């Protein structure tokens, strides 16, 4: 069964509204739905606004009312088939009398899957796979977490051209440019966890919040996760009320990720120091690398990553480049502020993670 141009347009619109800014990240996917009448005209649309709110299909059906009877529902994700905080969308579509459902991505969550069978059993025509890759890209971290049983991990670090994250005396502010740091905040906002180790917290006292171009704290802060066994001073900024914080008292990366997955977290932004990064790399738990490279040389100082146990070049950890972006100074910044380079990479052999968003 094919799809029409009107359905393709509707799917593009559904993907756009699913990505509406401000929707909280976490255990639920981003989903958009557009209802079309028999002539391919838009009747209504809806998108999921976060856990506990109506699903995209329910929101669109509510807007359409009786006009939904005989309509085509175009949805970015297979309609769910389970009852959680809200009822199953597949049953809602059946009861509304829609005649056709076109969706992009099959739901990888076994608890929610099965919507296709429910719809077809009710005599509704179902087509899947329209703009599948675009839908997977929309929910890349959520899809990965559901399929692998752990959060997707993006390791971010800033380095000089010769691979240093700090000078010989320990100073590191600022290796990256202000524009690169603002870009980091934008990437933080795409994740639902920012992770560091206890050593970084004690040494740098970071806030680990998302801030905008005027350094104001923005809403919908990621969870701050601190990994390590040592006790920490409650007066450190990571424990303030600007965002929630969890202290994961373990040195085991897998245990840390398991705890976060249980908390419904699906995308970790790993910003810890060289030792924590090395632990995740050695465990094979880094899925994406974002490196900001400054055109600066130190010649000595702290390495950007700790010992990986690699003794010979044949054992080197190889990365594939997904994207290269120049990060120029923002308007109003001093011309002396250097252009940084943002590299987005993935460990060789991993499936592409679709960071190409610039």
C-alpha positions in Angstrom: 0.0 0.0 0.0 1.4 3.3 -1.0 0.9 6.8 0.5 -0.3 10.0 -1.1 1.4 13.4 -1.4 -1.1 14.8 1.1 -0.1 12.1 3.6 3.6 12.9 3.1 2.9 16.6 3.7 0.9 15.6 6.8 3.8 13.5 8.1 6.2 16.4 7.7 3.9 18.5 9.6 3.5 15.8 12.3 7.3 15.6 12.7 7.5 19.4 13.0 4.9 19.7 15.7 6.3 16.7 17.6 9.5 18.6 18.0 7.8 21.7 19.5 10.2 23.5 21.8 9.6 23.2 25.5 8.3 19.6 25.6 9.9 17.9 28.6 12.4 15.1 27.7 12.5 11.8 29.5 10.6 8.5 29.4 8.2 9.4 26.7 8.8 9.9 22.9 8.0 13.0 21.0 5.0 12.2 18.8 2.9 14.3 16.4 -0.4 13.5 14.7 -2.3 15.1 11.8 -5.9 14.1 10.8 -6.9 14.3 7.1 -10.3 14.3 5.6 -11.2 12.3 2.5 -9.9 15.0 0.2 -6.5 15.1 2.0 -7.3 18.4 3.8 -6.1 18.9 7.4 -8.9 18.4 10.0 -6.9 18.7 13.2 -3.5 18.1 14.7 -1.9 17.3 18.0 1.3 16.5 19.7 2.4 14.9 23.0 3.3 17.5 25.6 5.0 15.3 28.1 4.3 12.5 30.6 0.7 12.5 31.9 -0.7 14.7 29.1 -2.9 13.4 26.2 -1.1 11.5 23.5 -0.8 13.1 20.1 -3.6 11.1 18.6 -5.9 11.9 21.5 -5.2 15.6 21.2 -5.9 15.6 17.5 -9.1 13.5 17.9 -10.4 15.8 20.6 -9.9 18.8 18.3 -11.6 17.1 15.3 -14.6 15.7 17.2 -17.1 13.9 15.0 -15.3 15.0 11.9 -12.7 12.3 12.7 -15.1 9.6 11.4 -13.7 8.3 8.1 -10.5 10.3 8.5 -6.9 9.3 7.9 -4.6 9.6 10.9 -0.9 10.4 10.1 1.3 9.7 13.1 5.0 9.8 13.7 5.0 6.7 15.9 2.8 3.5 15.9 -0.3 4.2 18.0 0.2 2.7 21.5 -1.8 -0.3 22.7 -1.5 0.0 26.4 -3.1 1.8 29.3 -0.8 4.0 31.4 -1.6 7.4 32.6 -3.8 7.7 29.5 -5.7 5.1 27.5 -4.5 3.3 24.4 -4.4 5.4 21.3 -5.2 2.5 19.0 -8.5 2.0 20.7 -9.2 5.8 20.7 -8.7 5.8 16.9 -11.0 2.8 16.5 -13.7 4.4 18.6 -13.4 7.7 16.7 -14.1 5.8 13.4 -11.0 6.7 11.5 -10.6 4.6 8.3 -6.8 4.7 7.7 -3.7 5.1 9.8 -0.3 6.0 8.4 2.6 6.0 10.8 6.4 6.3 10.5 8.1 4.3 13.2 7.0 1.0 14.8 6.9 1.4 18.6 10.0 -0.5 20.0 8.5 -0.5 23.5 7.0 -4.0 24.0 4.7 -2.7 26.6 3.1 -0.3 24.2 3.4 -2.1 20.9 0.6 -4.0 19.2 -1.4 -1.0 18.0 -1.2 -2.1 14.4 -3.0 -5.4 15.2 -5.7 -3.7 17.1 -6.3 -1.3 14.3 -6.4 -3.9 11.6 -8.6 -6.2 13.6 -11.1 -3.3 13.6 -11.0 -3.0 9.8 -8.8 0.0 9.7 -6.2 0.2 6.9 -2.7 0.6 8.3 0.5 1.7 6.5 3.9 2.0 8.2 7.3 3.3 7.4 6.6 6.7 5.9 9.6 8.9 6.8 10.9 6.2 9.1 14.4 7.7 9.4 13.1 11.1 10.1 11.0 9.7 12.9 13.9 7.7 14.4 16.0 10.9 14.3 13.4 12.8 16.2 13.5 10.3 19.0 17.0 8.9 18.5 17.9 8.8 22.2 14.5 7.5 23.4 14.6 4.8 20.7 18.1 3.7 21.6 17.2 3.6 25.3 14.2 1.4 24.7 16.0 -0.9 22.4 19.2 -1.2 24.6 17.8 -0.9 28.1 20.0 2.0 29.0 20.3 5.7 28.3 22.1 6.9 25.2 25.4 8.5 26.2 26.9 11.6 24.6 30.4 12.4 25.8 31.2 16.1 25.5 34.6 17.7 26.2 36.6 20.8 25.3 40.3 20.5 24.3 43.2 22.4 22.9 44.7 21.4 19.6 47.2 19.2 21.4 44.6 17.4 23.4 44.8 19.2 26.8 41.8 19.9 28.9 43.7 22.0 31.5 47.1 23.7 31.8 50.0 22.3 33.9 48.9 24.4 36.9 45.3 23.0 36.6 43.7 26.1 35.2 41.1 25.4 32.5 38.9 28.5 32.2 38.4 29.0 29.4 39.7 26.5 26.9 36.7 26.8 24.7 35.2 30.1 23.3 32.1 31.7 24.8 30.2 30.7 21.6 31.3 27.1 22.0 30.1 27.2 25.6 26.7 28.5 24.6 26.5 25.8 22.0 27.2 23.3 24.8 24.2 24.7 26.7 22.0 24.1 23.6 23.2 20.5 23.5 22.7 20.1 27.2 19.1 21.1 26.8 18.5 18.2 24.3 19.4 15.7 27.1 17.6 14.8 30.3 20.8 14.1 32.4 24.0 16.0 32.8 26.7 13.7 34.4 30.0 14.5 36.1 32.2 12.7 38.6 32.7 13.8 42.3 36.2 14.9 41.4 34.9 17.5 38.9 32.3 18.7 41.4 35.0 19.3 44.0 37.5 20.8 41.7 35.3 23.1 39.7 32.0 23.5 41.7 30.0 23.6 38.4 26.3 24.6 38.3 25.6 22.0 35.5 22.4 23.9 34.4 21.3 25.0 31.0 21.7 28.7 30.5 21.0 31.0 27.6 23.0 33.8 25.9 22.5 36.2 28.8 23.4 33.4 31.2 19.9 33.2 32.6 18.8 29.7 33.8 16.1 28.3 31.5 13.2 26.0 32.4 13.1 22.2 32.0 16.6 21.6 33.4 18.2 18.2 32.9 18.8 16.0 36.0 22.3 16.6 37.4 23.9 13.2 38.1 27.1 13.0 40.2 29.0 9.7 40.0 31.4 8.6 42.8 31.7 7.2 46.3 33.0 10.2 48.2 30.9 12.5 50.3 30.3 16.0 49.0 29.7 19.3 50.6 26.0 20.1 50.5 26.8 23.7 49.8 28.3 23.0 46.4 26.4 24.6 43.5 25.3 21.2 42.0 23.1 20.8 45.1 21.2 24.1 44.7 17.6 24.4 43.8 18.2 25.4 40.1 17.7 21.7 39.1 17.3 18.3 40.6 20.4 16.3 41.5 21.1 12.7 42.2 24.4 11.3 43.7 25.0 7.9 42.2 27.4 6.3 44.7 29.2 3.9 42.4 32.2 3.8 40.2 30.6 1.4 37.7 29.3 3.2 34.6 26.8 0.4 33.9 25.4 0.6 37.4 25.1 4.4 37.0 23.2 4.1 33.7 21.0 1.4 35.1 19.9 3.7 37.9 19.2 6.5 35.5 17.2 4.3 33.2 15.1 3.2 36.2 14.4 6.9 36.8 13.1 7.2 33.3 16.1 9.0 31.9 17.0 8.4 28.3 19.9 10.6 27.2 23.0 11.3 29.3 25.3 14.3 28.5 28.6 13.1 30.0 30.7 16.1 31.0 32.9 14.5 33.7 36.7 14.7 33.8 39.2 12.5 32.1 38.9 9.5 34.5 35.1 9.3 34.3 35.2 9.6 30.5 37.9 6.9 30.3 35.7 4.6 32.5 32.8 5.0 30.1 34.9 4.5 27.0 36.6 1.4 28.4 33.2 0.0 29.2 32.0 0.6 25.7 29.2 2.9 26.9 29.9 6.1 24.9 27.6 6.3 21.9 28.5 9.7 20.6 31.4 12.1 21.1 31.1 15.9 20.8 34.5 17.6 21.0 35.1 21.4 21.0 38.6 22.0 19.7 40.2 25.4 20.4 43.1 26.7 18.2 45.4 26.7 21.2 48.5 24.9 22.2 49.6 24.2 25.8 52.3 21.5 25.4 51.7 20.1 28.8 48.8 19.7 31.3 45.9 17.4 31.9 44.9 15.1 29.0 41.3 15.4 27.7 40.8 11.7 28.5 42.4 9.4 31.0 44.3 6.1 30.5 42.3 3.8 28.3 44.7 0.8 28.8 45.9 1.1 25.2 49.6 0.2 24.8 49.9 -0.1 21.1 48.6 1.7 18.0 46.8 -1.4 16.8 44.5 -1.2 19.8 43.5 2.4 19.3 39.9 3.4 19.7 38.8 4.7 16.3 35.9 7.1 15.8 34.0 8.0 12.7 33.3 11.7 12.0 29.6 12.5 11.6 29.8 16.3 11.5 32.3 19.2 11.6 31.0 22.6 12.5 32.9 25.9 12.9 31.7 27.8 15.9 32.4 31.5 15.2 32.1 34.3 17.8 28.6 35.6 18.5 27.6 39.1 17.6 29.0 41.5 20.2 31.9 39.3 21.2 35.5 40.4 20.9 37.0 39.6 17.5 39.9 38.0 19.4 37.6 35.3 20.7 38.8 32.4 18.5 36.7 30.2 16.2 36.3 26.8 17.7 35.7 23.6 15.8 32.9 21.2 17.0 33.5 17.6 16.0 30.7 15.1 16.3 31.8 11.5 16.2 30.7 8.0 17.0 32.7 4.9 18.0 33.4 2.9 14.8 30.9 0.2 14.2 28.0 2.0 15.9 24.9 3.0 13.9 24.7 6.6 12.8 23.1 8.7 15.5 22.0 11.6 13.4 23.7 14.6 15.1 23.7 16.3 11.7 21.4 19.1 12.8 23.2 22.2 11.8 
